[in-house]
Amino acid sequence: MTLIKNIQAGELKKQLDKTEWENLTDLTVIGPIDFSDWQFLGSMAHKQLRSIDLCQTTGLRMTGDLNHIFYGSTILNTVSLPEGVTYIDEKCFEDCVNLETIKLPDSLNNIGSYAFLHCGLKEIHLPNKLRRFGPRTFADCSNLKKAILPDELEEFGYCAFEECTSLEEITIPKGIKIIPEETFMNCVNLKKISLNTGLCEIKEGAFEYCTGLQSIVIPQGVYHIGAKAFKGCSCLKSIYIPEGVTTIEAKTFEDCRNLEEVHIPTSVTKIDKEAFRGCRQLKRILLPEGGKSKISTGFIIRYGVRSIDDEAFRDCDSLTDITLPSTITSLGSYVFRDCSALKTIHCKAIVPPFCVPKTFHWADNLKVIVPSHNLEAYRSAYGWKEVMSENVDNEEDVNPSIGATF
């Protein structure tokens, strides 16, 4: 360890001859430093310098002029930053693949985009005064197992932890309103995540391909869950969607192949394209009336759904029957394509929902149950007449203003 103390700002380089600083591995600095000293430290980090302790320095704060300062250092392993630093620049430590440990000061309140992208960090404990960090700040830190976020954190950017393949659990603080796009995409070992009240939105692809995630509780107050938010979460077995969400977006649960049960609120009016495609463990779908849902094995959708878009349940090859509520008005193409076990469709709608011939494509030998007094309307309706056959049953009329339990 080389100790340099009581230097004047701007004179760090003068304390070492070229041969010495090019071969130095560990350095502690005491005293004031300025912009030129930071630049010199960056140069040393690209030689042999493994450890930098700046806890006892004063003077210059890291500003926008210092981005990339340690970028691409493959030697740097340990860094300690001094109190007084409030911001870490964009890409400051990007591609420091052997940087395992960094001590962050309590004064830190902002971290720039890509600051620790593709680093060797194993654990990160963010200080209490931190309010935000930018896009991809910790993305591709494949050794990162633990990340502790401060309670007062207000926001972070998209893809913040993308490809953190060793991350096992994380708690989202109460101040976070939005989980941005692809925040935890491909965090394949993420098994536990805690979402606090105050959260409003989960953006597109936020948890896409988190293949180790088995369960998640989405708090009340979340009103939007983006497309592909949980796509490919192959261990996810159940999920509860809170009241206020109006649409199950495209591919939201696509390829959740072990998903057995989803609780959908009365506020949902639309199930978008391929929303549940490839959910191979869904065995039954209920769309109950009047909010009085009957708990059953499989999948539960509540009264209020008006449309189900293209391929929404494609490849749900354990699905055996489905009940459509009186509110349903339209069904897209290939909604039940390759649902090889599907045998029964119950439709409670008085007016036949709009559909196309391909709605029931490759769903053979279906038993269709419709309101008795409107059987002929179904037999003549476009899309329905192609699937209606001798396997048609009648049922008692349903008054949708009252609702029914079944």
Secondary structure, DSSP 8 states (H G I E B T S, - for coil): -EEEES--TT-TGGGS-HHHHHH--EEEEEEEE-HHHHHHHHHHHTTT--EEEEEEEEE----GGGTTTTTT-SS--EEE--TT--EE-TTTTTT-TT--EEE--TT--EE-TTTTTT---SEEE--TT--EE-TTSSTT-TT--EEE--TT--EE-TTTTTT-TT--EEEE-TT--EE-TTTTTT-TT--EEEE-TT--EE-TTTTTT-TT--EEE--TT--EE-TTTTTT-TT--EEE--TT--EE-TTTTTT-TT--EEE--TT--EE-TTTTTT-TT--EEE--STT-----SSEE--TT--EE-TTTTTT-TT--EEEE-TT--EE-TTTTTT-TT--EEEE--SS--B--GGGGTT--S-EEEEEGGGHHHHHHSTTTTTT-STTEEEE----TTT----
